Amino acid sequence: MAEKHVTVSCGACDLTETFDKLATARSFIESHRTETGHDPTWELPELAAGVERAGAEAGVCGRSGCTTTESPLYQGDQ
């Protein structure tokens, strides 16, 4: 069995869950937002800083506030 490595936390309701797949964690976050109106966050400790930065610049989180539109990695508006 894979080790659980994605941690989702919600400060509004003191929720903490761990997942072994990123897709499952992302689905959980969206469900929690829809059901509660809270804004949970996730932690991916295995990723190198460069990978996290590249993902943020590419806009993979889907939120405009954490995207660098001037980056050559930016994938929005396509």
matplotlib code that plots the C-alpha trace (Angstrom):
import matplotlib.pyplot as plt

x = [0.0, 1.3, 2.3, -0.2, 1.6, -0.9, -2.2, -5.3, -6.0, -8.8, -8.2, -11.9, -13.0, -9.7, -10.0, -6.9, -7.0, -4.2, -4.4, -2.2, -3.3, -3.3, -6.6, -8.4, -7.1, -8.1, -11.6, -11.9, -10.9, -13.5, -16.2, -15.3, -15.3, -18.8, -20.2, -18.8, -17.6, -14.2, -10.9, -8.8, -5.1, -2.9, 0.7, 2.9, 6.2, 7.8, 7.9, 11.1, 10.8, 11.4, 8.5, 6.2, 7.3, 6.9, 3.4, 2.4, 3.8, 1.9, -1.3, -2.1, -4.0, -6.5, -6.6, -5.4, -3.8, -1.1, -0.3, 2.5, 1.0, 4.4, 6.0, 6.8, 5.2, 1.8, -0.9, -4.0, -6.1, -5.4]
y = [0.0, 3.5, 5.8, 8.6, 11.8, 14.6, 16.4, 18.5, 21.0, 23.4, 26.0, 26.9, 23.6, 22.0, 19.3, 17.3, 14.4, 12.6, 11.0, 8.8, 10.3, 14.0, 13.6, 12.3, 15.1, 17.7, 16.2, 16.3, 20.0, 20.9, 19.0, 20.6, 24.1, 23.4, 21.9, 24.3, 27.4, 26.9, 27.2, 24.2, 23.9, 21.0, 20.2, 18.1, 17.6, 15.3, 18.0, 19.9, 23.7, 24.0, 21.7, 23.6, 26.9, 25.6, 24.3, 27.7, 29.6, 27.2, 28.0, 24.4, 25.4, 27.2, 30.4, 33.6, 34.9, 32.2, 32.3, 34.1, 35.0, 36.3, 32.9, 30.8, 27.9, 29.7, 27.5, 29.6, 31.3, 28.6]
z = [0.0, -0.9, 1.9, 2.5, 1.5, 0.8, 3.9, 3.6, 6.5, 7.2, 9.9, 10.0, 11.4, 12.5, 9.9, 8.9, 6.4, 4.6, 1.2, -1.0, -4.3, -5.3, -7.3, -4.2, -2.1, -4.7, -4.9, -1.1, -1.1, -3.7, -1.8, 1.5, -0.1, -1.6, 1.5, 4.1, 2.3, 4.0, 2.2, 3.1, 2.0, 1.2, 1.9, -0.5, 1.4, -1.2, -4.0, -4.5, -4.3, -8.0, -8.8, -6.6, -8.1, -11.7, -10.8, -9.3, -12.4, -14.7, -12.9, -11.9, -8.8, -10.9, -8.8, -10.4, -7.1, -7.2, -10.9, -12.7, -16.1, -17.4, -16.9, -19.9, -17.9, -17.7, -19.2, -18.8, -21.4, -24.0]

ax = plt.figure().add_subplot(projection="3d")
ax.plot(x, y, z, "-o")
ax.set_aspect("equal")
plt.show()
